[in-house]
């Protein structure tokens, strides 16, 4: 029988990566915005590209079109092995719930890397795992499941571009749905000292998924606001006709919350054709919290600088 320690999640992705800054500095959001503006000034309206075609566009459309030029998702050879997948997205936000859940899912299911994200506006960092350098935003998957995970906080502009391109990528793979996983800061979570199982709320643009929310162990998110990456994911899915469901687990706002990630994964397991045992995640919670303190601190700074919030505001 395996020992408790051997069953604990490794979470190579988010728990303890070695992050290396190229040229010894991390590009600031202002520098990346200036670079974007410079690119815009060099092209005429007729050169702006939307959906791969050259045509004159309005100013707003032209600004959005820079997404294709500044952020790219590059498939690896095994990306072709996907079969109408559900695409799960986890990025660092409140409680790092999305990143923890996505990283654990990749490890638990043994998913191979199938694509990576690159952008001129991203922080100039690489992640080293098992002596191998990797981009900080990657996509894993096979068969019916793909998982996009970020190991770096996302400045507002990158957050927008990433969400937009992930939906386009998912649609190109004829995805079944896009699933966002994130945290929802909760006073109950704090007051209970983490002893109470977090409630998972869900919001969707799909009628069939909406009818299944309670059946999968979630509660409907009826009134409030979703912001940042997951808001753009949902908006783009609505405009592109792609089913989306966003899971929001009650979480700590300022501390990594593996318990909230575990609650979200249990709902996800009911939603998708997968089996997920969250016991190792809960057993390794304290180690994960310690290993992810740095990413949590960086994420809080990014949220403050971007004026972002994923708090639900009930009416």
C-alpha positions in Angstrom: 0.0 0.0 0.0 1.3 3.4 -0.9 2.2 5.8 1.9 0.4 9.1 2.4 3.4 11.0 1.2 3.7 9.0 -2.0 0.1 9.8 -2.8 0.5 13.5 -2.5 0.2 15.5 -5.7 3.5 16.6 -7.2 2.0 19.7 -8.8 5.2 20.3 -10.8 3.4 23.1 -12.7 2.3 25.5 -10.0 3.8 24.3 -6.8 7.5 24.9 -7.2 8.7 25.8 -10.6 12.0 27.7 -11.1 11.2 30.9 -12.9 14.0 32.5 -14.8 13.8 36.1 -16.1 15.3 36.6 -19.5 17.9 39.4 -19.6 17.5 39.6 -15.8 14.4 41.8 -15.8 10.6 41.3 -16.1 8.9 43.5 -18.7 6.5 45.9 -17.1 2.9 46.3 -18.3 3.7 49.8 -19.5 6.6 48.6 -21.7 4.4 46.0 -23.2 1.6 48.4 -23.9 4.1 50.8 -25.5 5.3 48.0 -27.7 1.8 47.3 -28.8 1.1 50.9 -29.6 4.3 51.0 -31.7 3.1 48.0 -33.7 -0.3 49.7 -34.3 1.2 52.9 -35.5 3.3 51.0 -38.1 0.3 49.5 -39.9 -2.4 51.1 -41.8 -6.1 50.3 -41.3 -6.1 48.2 -44.5 -3.4 46.0 -43.0 -5.2 45.2 -39.8 -6.2 41.5 -39.6 -9.3 40.1 -38.1 -10.0 36.3 -38.3 -7.1 36.0 -40.7 -8.4 38.3 -43.4 -7.1 41.8 -44.5 -9.8 44.5 -44.6 -10.6 47.9 -43.3 -12.0 47.9 -39.8 -13.2 50.3 -37.2 -10.8 51.5 -34.6 -12.1 49.2 -31.9 -11.9 46.1 -34.1 -8.4 47.1 -35.3 -7.2 47.3 -31.7 -8.6 43.9 -31.0 -7.1 42.5 -34.1 -3.6 42.9 -32.6 -4.3 39.9 -30.5 -3.5 37.6 -33.4 -0.2 39.3 -34.0 1.0 39.6 -30.4 -0.3 36.4 -28.8 0.0 33.0 -30.5 -1.0 29.5 -29.5 1.3 27.0 -31.2 0.2 23.3 -31.5 2.6 20.4 -31.0 2.3 17.3 -33.1 0.1 15.4 -30.5 -2.6 18.2 -30.5 -4.2 16.2 -33.3 -5.1 13.5 -30.8 -7.9 15.6 -29.3 -11.5 14.5 -30.0 -14.0 17.3 -29.4 -12.5 18.0 -26.0 -13.8 20.0 -23.1 -11.2 22.7 -22.6 -10.5 23.5 -18.9 -8.8 26.9 -18.2 -7.0 27.7 -15.0 -5.0 30.9 -14.5 -3.7 32.6 -11.3 -6.5 34.7 -9.6 -8.2 34.6 -6.2 -6.8 31.8 -4.0 -4.9 30.4 -7.1 -7.9 28.1 -7.4 -7.8 27.8 -11.2 -4.0 27.2 -11.3 -4.0 24.6 -8.6 -7.0 22.7 -10.0 -5.7 22.8 -13.6 -2.2 21.7 -12.5 -3.5 18.8 -10.4 -5.8 17.7 -13.2 -2.9 17.5 -15.6 -0.8 15.5 -13.1 -3.7 13.3 -12.1 -4.7 12.4 -15.6 -1.2 12.2 -17.0 -1.9 14.6 -19.8 0.9 15.4 -22.3 1.7 18.9 -23.4 0.0 19.6 -26.7 0.4 23.4 -27.2 2.0 26.5 -25.8 1.3 30.2 -25.7 3.7 32.9 -26.7 3.4 36.7 -26.8 5.6 39.8 -27.1 3.6 41.3 -24.3 4.1 38.5 -21.8 6.5 38.8 -18.8 10.0 37.7 -20.0 10.2 34.5 -18.0 10.6 30.8 -18.6 9.8 27.9 -16.3 12.2 25.1 -15.6 10.8 21.7 -14.8 13.0 18.6 -14.4 15.9 20.6 -16.1 13.8 21.4 -19.1 12.8 25.0 -19.9 9.1 25.6 -20.7 6.8 28.5 -21.6 4.9 29.7 -18.6 1.5 29.2 -20.3 0.9 25.7 -21.8 -2.0 23.5 -22.9 -2.1 19.8 -22.0 -4.6 17.2 -23.2 -5.6 14.0 -25.0 -8.9 12.6 -26.1 -11.8 14.3 -24.5 -10.0 16.7 -22.2 -7.6 19.7 -22.7 -6.3 21.8 -19.9 -4.8 25.3 -20.3 -2.7 26.4 -17.3 -0.7 29.6 -16.6 2.1 29.7 -14.1 2.5 33.5 -14.2 0.0 36.3 -13.2 -1.6 37.8 -16.3 -1.5 41.6 -16.9 -4.8 42.9 -18.0 -3.9 43.1 -21.7 -2.5 39.6 -21.8 -5.5 38.3 -19.8 -7.8 39.7 -22.5 -5.7 38.3 -25.4 -5.2 34.9 -23.9 -8.9 34.4 -23.2 -9.8 35.5 -26.7 -7.3 33.2 -28.4 -8.1 30.2 -26.1 -11.8 30.4 -27.3 -10.6 30.6 -30.9 -8.3 27.6 -30.3 -11.0 25.6 -28.6 -13.4 26.3 -31.4 -10.8 25.1 -34.0 -10.7 21.8 -32.1 -14.5 21.5 -32.2 -14.6 21.6 -28.5 -17.6 20.3 -26.5 -17.3 23.2 -24.0 -14.9 25.7 -22.3 -14.8 25.4 -18.6 -13.3 28.2 -16.4 -12.2 27.3 -12.9 -11.6 30.1 -10.4 -12.1 31.2 -6.8 -14.7 33.5 -5.3 -13.5 35.3 -2.1 -15.7 34.2 0.8 -16.1 35.5 4.3 -17.6 32.1 5.3 -14.4 30.4 4.1 -12.4 32.7 6.4 -14.7 32.4 9.4 -14.9 28.6 9.2 -11.1 28.4 9.2 -11.2 26.2 6.1 -13.1 23.5 8.0 -16.3 23.9 6.0 -16.4 22.5 2.5 -16.5 25.4 0.0 -19.6 25.9 -2.0 -19.0 25.9 -5.8 -21.1 28.3 -7.9 -21.6 28.0 -11.6 -22.7 30.3 -14.4 -23.1 29.2 -18.1 -24.3 30.5 -21.4 -25.8 27.1 -22.3 -29.4 26.1 -21.5 -28.6 22.4 -21.1 -25.6 23.1 -18.9 -27.7 25.5 -16.8 -30.3 22.8 -16.1 -27.5 20.4 -14.9 -25.8 22.8 -12.4 -27.4 21.4 -9.3 -27.0 17.8 -10.6 -23.2 18.2 -10.8 -23.0 19.5 -7.2 -22.8 23.2 -7.8 -25.2 26.1 -7.1 -26.2 28.7 -9.7 -24.4 32.0 -9.6 -27.5 34.1 -9.8 -26.4 37.7 -9.2 -23.0 39.4 -9.3 -20.0 40.3 -11.4 -17.3 38.2 -12.9 -14.2 40.1 -14.1 -10.8 39.6 -15.8 -9.8 36.4 -17.8 -12.9 34.4 -17.0 -15.2 37.3 -18.0 -13.6 37.5 -21.4 -13.7 33.7 -21.8 -17.5 33.8 -21.2 -18.0 36.8 -23.4 -16.1 35.3 -26.3 -17.9 32.0 -25.9 -21.2 33.8 -26.1 -20.1 35.7 -29.3 -18.7 32.6 -30.9 -21.5 30.2 -30.0 -19.3 28.0 -27.8 -20.8 26.5 -24.6 -19.1 27.8 -21.5 -19.5 27.0 -17.8 -17.5 28.9 -15.2 -17.0 27.3 -11.8 -16.4 29.6 -8.9 -15.4 27.9 -5.6 -15.6 29.8 -2.3 -12.0 30.6 -1.4 -9.5 32.7 0.5 -8.7 35.9 -1.4 -5.1 36.2 -0.2 -3.8 32.7 0.3 -3.5 29.7 -2.0 -6.5 27.5 -1.4 -6.1 23.8 -2.4 -9.4 23.0 -0.5 -11.3 25.3 -2.8 -9.5 23.8 -5.9 -10.5 20.3 -4.6 -14.2 21.3 -4.3 -14.1 22.7 -7.9 -12.5 19.5 -9.2 -15.2 17.4 -7.6 -17.8 19.4 -9.5 -15.7 19.2 -12.7 -15.5 15.4 -12.4 -19.3 15.2 -12.4 -19.4 17.6 -15.4 -16.9 15.8 -17.6 -16.2 12.1 -18.4 -13.3 11.9 -15.9 -12.6 10.4 -12.5 -10.7 12.7 -10.1 -9.6 11.6 -6.6 -8.9 14.8 -4.7 -7.8 13.1 -1.5 -4.0 13.5 -2.4 -4.6 17.2 -3.1 -6.2 17.7 0.3 -3.5 15.7 2.1 -0.8 17.8 0.4 -2.6 21.1 1.0 -0.1 22.6 3.5 2.9 21.9 1.3 1.1 23.4 -1.7 0.2 26.5 0.2 3.9 27.0 1.2 5.2 26.3 -2.2 2.8 28.7 -3.9 3.2 31.7 -1.6 5.4 33.5 -4.2 2.9 33.1 -7.0 0.1 34.2 -4.7 2.0 37.4 -3.9 2.7 38.1 -7.6 -0.9 37.5 -8.4 -2.1 39.9 -5.8 0.2 42.6 -7.2 -1.1 42.0 -10.7 -4.7 42.2 -9.6 -4.0 45.5 -7.7 -2.1 47.0 -10.6 -4.7 46.0 -13.2 -7.6 47.0 -10.9 -9.1 43.5 -11.4 -11.4 41.6 -9.1 -13.2 38.3 -9.3 -15.5 39.0 -6.4 -19.1 38.2 -6.8 -21.3 41.1 -5.9 -24.8 39.9 -5.0 -27.7 42.2 -5.8 
